[in-house]
Amino acid sequence: MALVNEGAIVVAPFSTQCVAQGIGPCNLNSVELDSESMQVIEFDSSMNIPQLVPVLTGGRDAQQITELFNGVAARDRSFEEDYQADLEISPQSEDEANASAKEVVTESVTSLDLGAKAADQAPYETGFTPIDQAIPSELRDRQLVWGRFARGKGNLERLTLPLSEASEGRQVTVGGNFEYFLFRPEAGEAQVDGGLGQIGFSLTSAQAYFKAEESITPVAVSGGDLRINFNTNAFRTSLDLYHMQLGEANFSASGRLYPGGYFHSRDGESRMVGAVSLDGTESGYFFDFYNWDGLLQGITLWDAN
């Protein structure tokens, strides 16, 4: 997804007429966007061509949308700088940080054993993803709320609200692929409460997808574990996932907790970005990684044990 502040861009999918080694914009299936348009370009592997989406959604004005995108983009750049700085940390120091996070004692949550019977069950009956779209009022009752830009994944959405609803009384924390944004209540400077110590989180709900070429299919999240050590500012997490045709997969990440309650990790072809509520009772993160010759991505919500 792209928003243009100055100038113009052209987006087109790769094809035999549009290769990465080419020079200049492609003409086939291309879409142009300039800074004068109240739109953004949306494109992913589930689409044949890019599409223009109105930036004025749910009553939010253009300035608010621009600030939202710019704020998350700036935080992403900060995360990238942090990542490069972390590469310079000695292996011993990094191991010590990970060991500190392991000290948290919590029960790893698994909804059920995904054995032979899983083939006979619908994807939404094998894990923490609701069978139907969650009731909006129940989503709003939580501190952390996922907002989606435009229509998201359409009828596959389960845990998200339109940006205009998710942002009511909340501020944006992090964004996933500029498609999902995690909001939380904030009053003044974003600062996590002191004295939280070490907390284990239980997975409350999740939604995940597998994207390959032009197809997108749901993935069951069958279990998960998240541990945050607020004393050492370190975290570790893992997710168990299951695709009805492709089998099991596992996602895991570890890293640092940053001021304001943000955490992120990038390792090879996987990444995640998340935040905790300022009182440390809730958490949520976006993740994606390459598996089964495609991209597996999703969002999660957690409650402190």
RAURBEL-V37266 format. One record per backbone hydrogen bond with DSSP energy under -1.0 kcal/mol. CO is the residue of the C=O (numbers start at 1). NH is the residue of the N-H. E is the energy in kcal/mol with one decimal. If there is no record, write none. Layout:
co->CO nh->NH e->E
co->CO nh->NH e->E
This chain:
co->2 nh->41 e->-2.3
co->7 nh->35 e->-2.0
co->9 nh->33 e->-2.6
co->11 nh->31 e->-2.3
co->18 nh->15 e->-2.5
co->19 nh->22 e->-1.7
co->27 nh->30 e->-1.2
co->31 nh->11 e->-2.6
co->33 nh->9 e->-2.5
co->34 nh->37 e->-1.4
co->37 nh->39 e->-1.4
co->38 nh->55 e->-3.1
co->40 nh->53 e->-2.8
co->41 nh->2 e->-2.4
co->42 nh->51 e->-2.5
co->44 nh->47 e->-2.0
co->51 nh->42 e->-3.1
co->53 nh->40 e->-2.1
co->55 nh->57 e->-1.1
co->57 nh->60 e->-1.8
co->61 nh->65 e->-1.9
co->62 nh->66 e->-2.7
co->63 nh->67 e->-2.4
co->64 nh->68 e->-2.2
co->65 nh->69 e->-2.5
co->66 nh->70 e->-2.8
co->67 nh->71 e->-2.7
co->68 nh->72 e->-2.1
co->69 nh->73 e->-2.5
co->70 nh->74 e->-2.4
co->71 nh->75 e->-1.8
co->72 nh->76 e->-2.5
co->73 nh->77 e->-2.1
co->74 nh->78 e->-2.0
co->75 nh->79 e->-2.5
co->76 nh->80 e->-2.1
co->77 nh->81 e->-2.1
co->78 nh->82 e->-2.4
co->79 nh->83 e->-2.5
co->80 nh->84 e->-2.2
co->81 nh->85 e->-2.1
co->82 nh->86 e->-2.5
co->83 nh->87 e->-1.3
co->85 nh->88 e->-1.3
co->86 nh->89 e->-1.7
co->90 nh->94 e->-2.0
co->91 nh->95 e->-2.5
co->92 nh->96 e->-2.1
co->93 nh->97 e->-1.9
co->94 nh->98 e->-2.2
co->95 nh->99 e->-2.6
co->96 nh->100 e->-1.9
co->97 nh->101 e->-1.6
co->98 nh->102 e->-1.6
co->101 nh->104 e->-1.3
co->109 nh->224 e->-2.1
co->113 nh->115 e->-1.8
co->115 nh->118 e->-1.4
co->116 nh->119 e->-1.1
co->117 nh->120 e->-1.6
co->118 nh->121 e->-1.7
co->122 nh->125 e->-2.2
co->123 nh->126 e->-1.2
co->135 nh->139 e->-1.7
co->136 nh->140 e->-2.5
co->139 nh->142 e->-1.2
co->145 nh->183 e->-3.0
co->146 nh->161 e->-2.1
co->147 nh->181 e->-2.9
co->148 nh->163 e->-1.2
co->149 nh->152 e->-1.4
co->151 nh->154 e->-2.2
co->153 nh->156 e->-1.6
co->154 nh->157 e->-1.8
co->158 nh->134 e->-2.3
co->161 nh->148 e->-2.6
co->162 nh->165 e->-1.1
co->162 nh->166 e->-2.7
co->163 nh->167 e->-2.1
co->165 nh->168 e->-1.2
co->167 nh->170 e->-1.9
co->171 nh->184 e->-2.2
co->174 nh->182 e->-2.7
co->176 nh->179 e->-2.2
co->176 nh->180 e->-1.8
co->179 nh->149 e->-2.7
co->180 nh->176 e->-3.2
co->181 nh->147 e->-3.4
co->182 nh->173 e->-3.0
co->183 nh->145 e->-2.2
co->184 nh->171 e->-3.2
co->197 nh->230 e->-3.1
co->199 nh->228 e->-2.7
co->200 nh->305 e->-3.1
co->202 nh->303 e->-2.4
co->205 nh->301 e->-2.2
co->207 nh->299 e->-2.1
co->208 nh->219 e->-2.2
co->209 nh->297 e->-2.1
co->210 nh->217 e->-2.2
co->211 nh->295 e->-2.6
co->212 nh->215 e->-2.6
co->215 nh->212 e->-1.9
co->217 nh->210 e->-2.8
co->220 nh->242 e->-2.5
co->221 nh->128 e->-2.4
co->222 nh->111 e->-2.6
co->223 nh->240 e->-2.6
co->224 nh->109 e->-1.7
co->225 nh->238 e->-2.2
co->226 nh->201 e->-3.2
co->227 nh->236 e->-2.1
co->228 nh->199 e->-2.9
co->229 nh->233 e->-1.1
co->229 nh->234 e->-1.7
co->233 nh->257 e->-1.9
co->234 nh->229 e->-3.1
co->235 nh->255 e->-1.9
co->236 nh->227 e->-2.7
co->237 nh->253 e->-2.2
co->238 nh->225 e->-2.3
co->239 nh->251 e->-2.2
co->240 nh->222 e->-2.1
co->240 nh->223 e->-1.1
co->241 nh->249 e->-2.2
co->242 nh->220 e->-2.7
co->243 nh->247 e->-2.5
co->247 nh->243 e->-3.0
co->249 nh->241 e->-2.8
co->251 nh->239 e->-2.7
co->253 nh->237 e->-2.6
co->255 nh->235 e->-2.3
co->258 nh->261 e->-1.6
co->258 nh->262 e->-1.1
co->261 nh->276 e->-1.9
co->262 nh->258 e->-3.8
co->263 nh->274 e->-3.1
co->265 nh->272 e->-2.3
co->267 nh->270 e->-1.4
co->270 nh->267 e->-2.5
co->271 nh->288 e->-2.2
co->272 nh->265 e->-2.2
co->273 nh->286 e->-2.8
co->274 nh->263 e->-2.2
co->275 nh->284 e->-1.9
co->277 nh->280 e->-2.0
co->278 nh->193 e->-3.2
co->281 nh->304 e->-2.7
co->282 nh->277 e->-2.5
co->283 nh->302 e->-3.0
co->284 nh->275 e->-2.1
co->285 nh->300 e->-1.7
co->286 nh->273 e->-2.1
co->287 nh->298 e->-2.3
co->288 nh->271 e->-2.4
co->289 nh->296 e->-3.1
co->291 nh->294 e->-1.1
co->294 nh->291 e->-2.3
co->295 nh->211 e->-3.1
co->296 nh->289 e->-2.5
co->297 nh->209 e->-2.9
co->298 nh->287 e->-2.5
co->299 nh->207 e->-2.0
co->301 nh->204 e->-2.7
co->301 nh->205 e->-1.5
co->302 nh->283 e->-1.8
co->303 nh->202 e->-3.4
